[in-house]
Amino acid sequence: MSNDAAAVTADAQEIASDLAELRRAIHREPELGLVLPRTQEKVLGALDGLGLELTLGKSLNSVTGVLRGGRPGPTVLLRGDMDALPLRESAVHDVRVSDFDGVMHACGHDLHTSMLVGAARLLSARRESLAGNVLFMFQPGEEGEDGAGHMLAEGVLDAAGAAPDAAYAIHVFSNQIPRGVFSAKPGPLMASCADLRVTVRGRGGHGSSPFRANDPIPAACEMVVAIQTAVTRKFDIFDPVVVTVGSFHGGTKENIIPETVHFDATVRTFSQATQEKVRPVLVGLIEGIAHAHGLEAEVDFAGLYPVTVNDAAAVDTVERTVGELFGDQRFERLANPLAGAEDFSRVLQRVPGAMVFLGAAIDGRDVDTAPSNHSPQAAFDDSVLPDGAALLAQLALGHVG
């Protein structure tokens, strides 16, 4: 088969119905975290007969596939994440509905998995013309379980016998980006994220006599306000920090001063330097406020994912490849990074490459107002599947074709 762009897009369209069927099957049986036996089984079935060297994860239900070309050459990695979210799906938008109550593919990972299967089919049909290897990374646990970190620890980058020379991934959006449009930017694309968990311990008592107790609630409230102020006073506004306190719990009744208050926050940064600085600033501020009130504070600051940084040359390659496949109008450069986080960042720390966004809003929805990823009403159009598969395949062919 030919490796030219027109042939790749035509071949992708020929398997579009198969990819949609796979996507719907995965959507009906979503699974959480690192343990995805049904999803793994579906992926293995879809890859059967393609001649890939397959390796299954030990600590997670990952699938790693290696396609060896007919001639030696570099290795390129393509990644698709497979896990779902703990959400109860709204059925108002589509006939595709989860069979598992309270679990839903609300972030499009079912599409990512199906597109990666499609790329494997397109590339395996061109095996003899390939000069190098393609490494397919089917990854569980992106949603807060660091599946990429687990796969790296288990040696995914060494699966082909040589470290990848480039790495690419696609992430779909149910809003923000017009359907069928690919988008990326060089440098920071997505934020790092960390979890900040704080427990403030005081001395309980009667609400009528706060001077006989040591109330942790006012101090905890002061901490919440202070950490918001700190991000505007301790950090460069052009290298921002986002802190959101999403959970605050303390007390049982209006006239009881509680012993403890607990709050949780997410902390997002856009550079390695700020990521390293933010912990001591916020932790020191919280501990200082506690000390000033004669209280104790237990502070847990746990980093989750680093900044997702796209290689500039890889983004140029993506833009050029999208133009070759679909026309220049199908690619847009993002002006700013997004504050979401991704564990593909761990791969991009070690391999130059790019994460690419793809609009996948369904008919009848305005991308500016449509429900977003992680909404129980999020919905994604199957029509983007062959285009995503074609782009992944053509990006790989740019290195090994």
C-alpha positions in Angstrom: 0.0 0.0 0.0 1.0 3.6 -0.6 2.2 5.8 2.2 1.0 9.0 0.6 -1.5 11.2 2.5 -4.4 10.5 0.1 -4.0 6.8 0.4 -3.8 6.9 4.2 -7.0 9.0 4.5 -8.9 6.8 2.0 -7.8 3.7 3.9 -8.9 5.3 7.2 -12.3 6.0 5.8 -12.7 2.4 4.8 -12.3 1.2 8.4 -14.4 4.1 9.9 -17.4 1.8 10.7 -15.1 -0.7 12.5 -13.6 2.0 14.6 -17.1 3.4 15.5 -18.2 -0.1 16.5 -15.2 -0.5 18.7 -15.7 2.9 20.2 -19.3 2.1 21.1 -18.4 -1.2 22.6 -15.8 0.4 24.8 -18.2 3.2 25.7 -20.9 0.7 26.8 -18.5 -1.0 29.3 -16.4 1.8 30.8 -13.8 1.0 33.5 -11.9 3.1 36.0 -8.3 3.5 37.0 -5.6 0.9 36.3 -7.8 -2.2 36.2 -9.5 -2.4 32.8 -9.9 -6.1 31.9 -12.9 -5.7 29.6 -11.3 -2.8 27.7 -8.0 -4.7 27.5 -9.8 -7.7 26.1 -11.5 -5.5 23.4 -8.2 -3.9 22.4 -6.5 -7.3 22.1 -9.3 -8.5 20.0 -9.1 -5.5 17.7 -5.3 -6.0 17.3 -5.5 -9.7 16.6 -4.0 -10.6 13.3 -2.0 -7.4 12.8 1.3 -9.0 13.6 2.2 -6.8 16.5 4.5 -7.9 19.3 2.2 -7.5 22.3 3.1 -7.1 26.0 0.6 -6.8 28.8 1.1 -4.7 31.9 2.0 -6.4 35.2 0.5 -3.8 37.6 -2.1 -2.5 35.3 -4.2 -3.6 32.3 -2.0 -1.9 29.7 -1.3 -3.2 26.2 2.0 -2.4 24.5 2.3 -3.3 20.8 5.4 -3.1 18.6 5.1 -3.1 14.8 8.5 -3.8 13.2 9.0 -2.5 9.7 10.6 -4.3 6.9 13.8 -2.3 7.3 15.7 -1.0 10.3 15.2 2.6 11.4 13.9 4.8 14.3 11.1 4.1 16.6 8.0 6.3 17.0 5.5 6.0 19.9 1.8 6.6 19.6 -0.4 6.7 22.7 -4.1 6.2 23.5 -5.5 6.3 27.1 -8.4 3.9 27.9 -9.9 4.7 31.3 -13.2 6.3 32.1 -14.6 8.6 34.9 -16.8 8.0 37.9 -19.9 9.9 36.5 -23.5 8.9 35.9 -24.0 9.4 32.2 -26.9 11.6 30.9 -28.7 9.7 28.2 -30.3 12.8 26.6 -27.6 13.4 24.0 -26.9 10.1 22.3 -27.8 6.4 21.9 -24.4 5.4 23.2 -25.0 4.9 26.9 -22.8 3.3 29.6 -24.1 -0.1 30.8 -22.3 0.6 34.2 -24.2 3.0 36.4 -21.9 5.7 37.7 -19.1 5.1 35.2 -18.8 7.0 31.9 -16.4 7.8 29.1 -16.8 11.5 29.6 -13.3 12.5 28.5 -13.2 10.7 25.1 -10.7 8.0 26.0 -12.9 5.5 24.2 -12.2 7.5 21.0 -8.5 7.7 21.8 -8.3 3.9 22.1 -10.2 3.4 18.9 -8.1 5.9 16.9 -4.9 4.2 18.1 -6.3 0.8 17.0 -7.1 2.4 13.6 -3.5 3.7 13.3 -2.2 0.2 14.1 -4.4 -1.2 11.3 -3.2 1.4 8.8 0.4 1.0 9.7 0.4 -2.8 9.8 -0.9 -2.9 6.3 2.3 -0.9 5.3 4.7 -2.9 7.3 7.0 -3.9 4.5 7.6 -0.3 3.5 8.4 0.9 7.0 12.0 1.7 8.0 11.8 1.4 11.7 9.3 0.5 14.5 6.0 1.9 15.7 5.3 1.5 19.4 1.6 1.5 20.4 0.9 2.5 24.0 -2.6 1.6 25.2 -2.6 3.2 28.7 -5.0 2.8 31.6 -5.2 5.2 34.6 -4.8 8.6 33.0 -7.5 10.1 35.2 -5.4 10.6 38.3 -3.8 7.2 38.6 -0.6 8.0 36.7 -0.9 5.1 34.3 1.8 6.6 32.1 4.2 6.5 35.1 3.3 2.9 35.7 4.0 2.0 32.1 7.3 3.9 32.0 8.3 2.0 35.2 7.5 -1.3 33.5 9.7 -0.4 30.5 7.3 0.7 27.8 9.9 3.0 26.2 12.2 -0.1 25.8 9.6 -2.4 24.3 11.0 -2.0 20.7 14.6 -2.5 21.8 15.5 1.2 21.4 14.1 4.3 22.9 11.5 6.2 20.7 12.7 9.1 18.7 9.3 10.8 18.7 6.0 10.5 20.5 2.4 11.6 19.7 -1.0 11.5 21.2 -4.5 12.9 20.4 -7.0 14.2 22.9 -10.6 14.9 21.8 -12.8 17.8 23.0 -16.6 17.9 23.2 -16.5 21.7 23.1 -14.1 24.6 22.6 -12.6 23.4 19.3 -14.7 23.0 16.1 -15.4 19.4 15.1 -12.6 18.0 12.9 -10.1 20.8 13.7 -6.8 19.8 15.1 -5.0 22.2 17.5 -1.7 22.4 19.3 1.0 24.7 20.4 4.8 24.5 21.0 6.0 24.7 24.6 3.7 24.3 27.6 0.4 22.9 26.4 -1.2 21.7 29.7 -0.4 22.5 33.3 1.2 20.5 36.0 -1.1 19.5 38.8 -0.7 18.7 42.5 -3.1 17.9 45.3 -2.9 20.1 48.5 -4.6 18.5 51.5 -4.7 20.4 54.8 -6.0 19.4 58.2 -6.1 22.1 60.9 -6.2 20.9 64.5 -7.5 23.0 67.3 -9.4 22.5 70.6 -13.1 22.0 70.5 -15.7 23.7 72.8 -19.0 25.5 73.1 -19.8 28.1 70.5 -20.8 30.6 73.1 -17.3 30.6 74.6 -14.7 30.6 71.8 -12.1 32.0 74.2 -12.2 28.7 76.1 -11.5 26.7 72.9 -9.1 27.2 69.9 -11.3 27.4 66.9 -9.7 26.0 63.7 -12.4 27.3 61.3 -11.4 31.0 61.1 -7.8 30.0 60.7 -8.6 27.5 57.9 -10.7 30.2 56.2 -7.8 32.6 56.5 -5.5 29.9 54.9 -7.9 29.6 51.9 -7.9 33.3 51.3 -4.1 33.6 51.9 -3.1 30.9 49.4 -5.3 32.7 46.8 -3.5 35.9 47.5 -0.1 34.3 47.4 -0.4 33.2 43.8 -0.8 36.9 42.8 2.0 38.1 45.1 4.7 35.4 45.0 4.6 34.4 41.4 5.1 36.0 38.0 1.8 36.8 36.5 3.1 35.7 33.1 4.0 32.3 34.6 0.7 31.8 36.6 -0.4 29.5 39.3 -4.0 28.3 39.6 -5.2 27.2 43.1 -8.8 26.0 43.6 -10.1 24.8 46.9 -12.7 22.3 46.0 -13.5 20.7 49.3 -13.9 22.3 52.8 -15.2 20.3 55.8 -15.4 21.2 59.5 -17.9 21.0 62.3 -21.2 19.3 62.9 -23.5 22.0 64.5 -23.7 25.8 64.7 -22.9 25.9 68.4 -20.0 23.5 68.5 -16.5 24.5 67.9 -14.9 21.6 66.1 -11.5 19.9 66.9 -10.5 19.8 63.2 -11.1 21.4 59.8 -10.0 19.8 56.5 -9.8 21.3 53.0 -8.5 20.0 49.7 -7.2 22.1 46.7 -5.8 21.5 43.3 -2.7 23.5 42.3 -1.8 24.1 38.6 1.4 25.5 37.2 2.8 26.0 33.7 6.6 25.7 34.2 9.0 23.5 36.0 10.5 26.4 37.9 7.1 27.5 39.3 6.1 23.9 40.0 9.2 23.6 42.2 8.6 26.9 43.9 4.9 26.6 44.7 5.1 23.9 47.3 7.4 25.6 49.8 5.4 28.9 49.4 2.0 27.4 50.0 3.0 25.0 52.7 5.0 27.6 54.6 2.1 30.1 54.4 -0.4 27.5 55.8 2.0 26.4 58.6 2.7 30.1 59.5 -1.0 30.9 59.8 -1.6 27.8 62.0 1.3 28.8 64.2 0.1 32.4 64.6 -3.3 31.0 65.9 -1.7 28.4 68.2 -3.0 25.6 66.0 -1.4 22.6 64.3 -1.6 22.0 60.6 -0.9 18.8 58.7 -0.1 19.6 55.1 0.2 17.1 52.4 1.3 18.5 49.0 1.6 15.7 46.5 2.5 16.4 42.9 0.6 14.3 40.3 1.5 15.2 36.7 4.2 17.5 35.4 3.7 20.2 32.8 2.9 18.8 29.3 5.5 20.4 27.0 5.2 20.0 23.3 8.4 20.0 21.2 8.3 22.9 18.7 9.6 20.8 15.8 7.0 18.1 16.5 4.2 20.7 16.5 5.5 22.0 13.1 5.4 18.4 11.9 1.8 18.0 13.1 0.7 21.2 11.4 2.3 20.1 8.1 0.9 16.6 8.3 -2.6 17.9 9.0 -2.3 20.1 6.0 -1.2 17.2 3.8 -4.0 15.0 5.0 -7.0 17.4 5.3 -5.9 20.9 4.3 -4.4 23.8 6.1 -7.9 25.0 7.4 -8.0 21.9 9.7 -5.2 23.0 12.0 -5.2 25.9 14.5 -2.4 26.9 16.8 -3.5 27.5 20.4 -2.7 30.9 21.8 -2.5 29.8 25.4 -2.0 26.5 27.3 -4.9 24.8 29.1 -4.9 24.4 32.9 -5.9 20.7 32.6 -3.2 18.2 33.2 -2.1 15.0 31.4 0.2 12.1 32.3 1.4 12.0 28.7 3.6 14.8 30.0 5.8 12.0 31.5 6.4 10.6 28.1 7.2 14.0 26.6 9.7 14.6 29.4 11.8 11.8 27.9 10.8 11.8 24.2 10.4 14.8 21.9 6.8 14.9 20.6 3.4 16.5 20.8 -0.1 16.1 22.2 -2.7 17.3 19.7 -6.3 18.3 20.5 -9.1 17.4 18.1 -12.6 18.9 18.2 -15.3 16.3 18.3 -18.6 18.1 19.2 -21.8 16.4 18.1 -24.3 17.9 15.7 -26.6 20.5 17.2 -24.2 21.8 19.8 -22.4 25.1 19.7 -18.7 24.5 20.7 -18.7 27.6 22.8 -21.6 26.4 25.0 -21.6 22.6 24.7 -21.0 20.5 27.8 -17.3 20.0 28.4 -15.2 17.0 28.9 -15.9 15.5 32.3 -19.5 16.5 32.1 -22.2 13.8 32.4 -23.6 15.3 29.2 -20.3 15.3 27.3 -20.7 13.7 23.9 -18.2 13.1 21.0 -18.9 12.5 17.3 -17.7 9.2 15.8 -17.0 11.0 12.5 -13.6 12.1 13.8 -12.3 8.6 14.4 -10.9 7.9 10.9 -9.2 11.3 10.8 -7.6 10.8 14.2 -6.4 7.4 13.1 -5.0 8.8 9.8 -3.1 11.6 11.6 -1.5 9.2 14.0 -0.5 6.9 11.2 0.8 9.6 9.0 2.8 11.1 11.9 4.4 7.7 12.4 5.1 7.4 8.7 6.9 10.7 8.7 9.5 9.1 10.9 9.5 5.5 9.6 7.7 5.6 6.2 
